[in-house]
Amino acid sequence: VDFHGEERSGRQDPGGMFQSIPVSEWSSQEVKAWCRSIELDDSFNDAVLDDLNGTKLLALSKDDLEKRGVKTADSLKILEQIQWLRHGNFKSRTIEFCGEEIPEEFLCPITHEIMDNPVSLSDGFIYDEMAIKEWLLTRKQTSPMTNLELPDLKMVPCDQLKIRIQQYVKHSL
């Protein structure tokens, strides 16, 4: 079913929700609807994504988005959300810990779990140290968020974020 409740490729989707369709099978309309659902900047024009289906969406890099005229902030948000899609997850805005919503900045974009030891990389994203180390050991030296090669592998501890996460966990128990 597409977004207008019509049948899509012989499949029935009673809820009319694109989440029930594997990302790799999304049409360009589903990609655009997904972009609208992740609350990008008001000036974002989804027409730049007209030719993208789900398979192409999953392969996007920051450079690809910038070539399409997408602002840096929107590019980073799209890439973060694509990372969730690659792992088969639709990022919920209501992820909870002990009945409380977890701030997004506390979650590792690789594991989708609260970070123990947040570190930033040259791609500008923050990851849990163990998750990014495993990523770099098992894959090419590319950013999990942008798919671009990392200019360096220096990990900078995010001490203030770590303190805020520890305080959050302590007060949430």
Secondary structure by P-SEA (a helix, b strand, c coil): cccccccccccccccccccccccccccaaaaaaaaaaacccccccccccccccaaaaaaccaaaaaaacccaaaaaaaaaaaaaaaacccccccccccccccccccccccccccccbbbbccccccccaaaaaaaaaacccccccccccccccbbbbaaaaaaaaaaaaaaac
